[in-house]
Amino acid sequence: MAADPAPAPTRSLVILGAGYAGLTVAQQVHRLSRGKIPIVLVDRSPAHILRTQLYEIDRIAASGGNLRRWAVPLASVLEKTRVQVRTAGVERVDLAAHTVQLDSGTIEFGALALCLGSVAAYYGVPGAAEHTHSVYRLSTAQRLATAIREMEIASIALPGERRPRVLVVGGGSTGTEIAAEIASTDWAAVTKPGARRPDVLLLTGSLPFLVGFPPPLIEHARELLVRAGVSICYGWNVTRVEPDRLHLEDGSVLRFDIAVWCAGLQAPPTVAELPVRHGRGGRILVEPTLEIPGYPGLFAVGDVIEFQDPKTGQLVPATAQAALSEARVAAANIVARWNGTELQAFSYRERGAAVSIGHGAGAAALDRLTLWGSPAALLKRLVQRDYSHAVEQGETRRVL
């Protein structure tokens, strides 16, 4: 794809967000340009967070605050590169002026990669943000783990055979993994003897369970979820949340000790407020090259975009696998812009999907092959371990 005329940037490439997309863009641009393009990587955290592993609530609860398993320091990941890491929050992006307002000052950019990820979408449901937990950040996952620890310790004194109740809202992969992990954990071993296993209820809402996944994977996941001790409630959306109960659109009321919101994601306000074309959830509609329309050399990657694959006509999912794939193409195009050479269009190929369903179980689909039980769980663990190792070695181009 021929590049539109645009001056080569004389200032740094600024990458906003050090998640799966942002870190990969930084590593790939540095590699492809042989360190010639100055790069500034901005993130509120000094570590790369392994967000797809934050469903491991029991391990977080048992970690004693040692979160190294889920947070890889950026300084160590990028120590062999010339990438400058800046720890700061992003407040505003001015695409026309080529500036970013941080909570610690303003920086200019010649090229931009917008990789700020996503935040929980509450869809205007009253009380949802105030009275539920989420696991989309390490800090919120840690708060959930602490709350469950406290709930489990308190369960020792519950009267009769009563057990604490956890409601998980959202029947996608995150909600499924969280519900299964909480239900299948031996909380007495994690907290104190006598702690009672919680009743766990997964509310799928009006969307089908694990919508978008291959049907064989869905059926195996559903069976494994029930075996893990999770009850599934289909069909009704949440209309209101109070401190200890939530209301469904059929008028029913469900009490809870803890509620976890996994009902969907949207672009962060910084992205949704940009004066560009947006799709669902405030995501940016980008060019086939992943550039922001009207702004040559400025790219958006990962969860912040809505991208319809020109070859398949399908929307690319907001997954880590897709973000890594997009990041590699965006990095190549950033270097192409810098060199004044041809840009390439992004096209996505799904390599498979895997969902953890509690301890030692999972469901996975690879092309026409479906795995479930311990083989699927092993596959997911191997992919996670391979990615973690690759990040630490600066070799994310080789995974997923």
Summary of the structure (lengths in Angstrom):
residues: 400
radius of gyration: 21.7
end to end distance: 25.0
largest distance: 74.1
contacts: 1366
relative contact order: 0.16
helix: 32%
strand: 26%
